[in-house]
Amino acid sequence: MPLASAFFFPARIVLSDPAPWEYVLSVALALVGILGGLFVAARIYEAGVLLYGQRPTMRALWRATIQQR
């Protein structure tokens, strides 16, 4: 779980001795989670800007976020 890996991995370091590849995997999962969150937030913001002044129906949100690109 990318969002929780940053919180749980330090506990694993204290309780056991993780392999070096697990350190890399933890950082990679955190970065993927951050980039994924930024992507989703950017799409939501973009849809909000495009739909400013309109009633946000599910169809309009779908067109603004998914089908635009």
C-alpha positions as CSV (number, residue, x, y, z in Angstrom):
1,M,0.0,0.0,0.0
2,P,1.9,3.1,-1.2
3,L,0.5,5.6,1.2
4,A,1.2,3.5,4.3
5,S,4.6,2.2,3.3
6,A,6.3,5.3,4.6
7,F,4.7,4.8,8.0
8,F,5.1,1.0,8.4
9,F,8.6,0.5,7.0
10,P,10.5,2.3,9.8
11,A,8.7,0.0,12.3
12,R,10.0,-3.0,10.2
13,I,13.5,-1.6,10.3
14,V,13.3,-1.5,14.1
15,L,11.7,-4.9,14.5
16,S,13.6,-6.9,11.9
17,D,16.4,-6.5,9.4
18,P,14.9,-5.9,5.9
19,A,16.8,-6.7,2.8
20,P,18.3,-3.9,0.8
21,W,15.8,-4.3,-2.1
22,E,13.0,-3.7,0.4
23,Y,14.3,-0.2,1.1
24,V,14.3,0.5,-2.6
25,L,10.8,-1.0,-3.0
26,S,9.5,1.2,-0.1
27,V,10.9,4.4,-1.6
28,A,9.6,3.4,-5.1
29,L,6.1,2.7,-3.7
30,A,6.1,6.0,-1.9
31,L,7.1,7.9,-5.1
32,V,4.5,6.0,-7.2
33,G,1.8,7.0,-4.6
34,I,2.9,10.6,-4.6
35,L,3.0,10.8,-8.4
36,G,-0.4,9.0,-8.7
37,G,-1.9,11.4,-6.1
38,L,-0.6,14.4,-8.0
39,F,-2.0,13.1,-11.3
40,V,-5.5,12.5,-9.7
41,A,-5.4,15.9,-8.0
42,A,-4.4,17.6,-11.3
43,R,-7.2,15.9,-13.2
44,I,-9.8,16.9,-10.5
45,Y,-8.5,20.5,-10.5
46,E,-8.6,20.6,-14.3
47,A,-12.2,19.3,-14.3
48,G,-13.1,21.9,-11.7
49,V,-11.7,24.7,-13.8
50,L,-13.4,23.5,-16.9
51,L,-16.7,23.1,-15.2
52,Y,-16.6,26.4,-13.4
53,G,-20.1,27.9,-13.4
54,Q,-21.8,24.7,-14.6
55,R,-23.7,22.1,-12.6
56,P,-21.2,19.2,-12.1
57,T,-23.2,16.2,-13.4
58,M,-21.5,12.8,-13.6
59,R,-21.6,13.0,-17.4
60,A,-19.9,16.4,-17.4
61,L,-17.2,15.2,-14.9
62,W,-16.6,12.1,-17.1
63,R,-16.1,14.3,-20.2
64,A,-13.9,16.8,-18.4
65,T,-11.6,14.2,-16.8
66,I,-11.4,11.0,-18.8
67,Q,-12.4,11.7,-22.4
68,Q,-10.7,15.1,-22.7
69,R,-7.3,13.7,-23.6
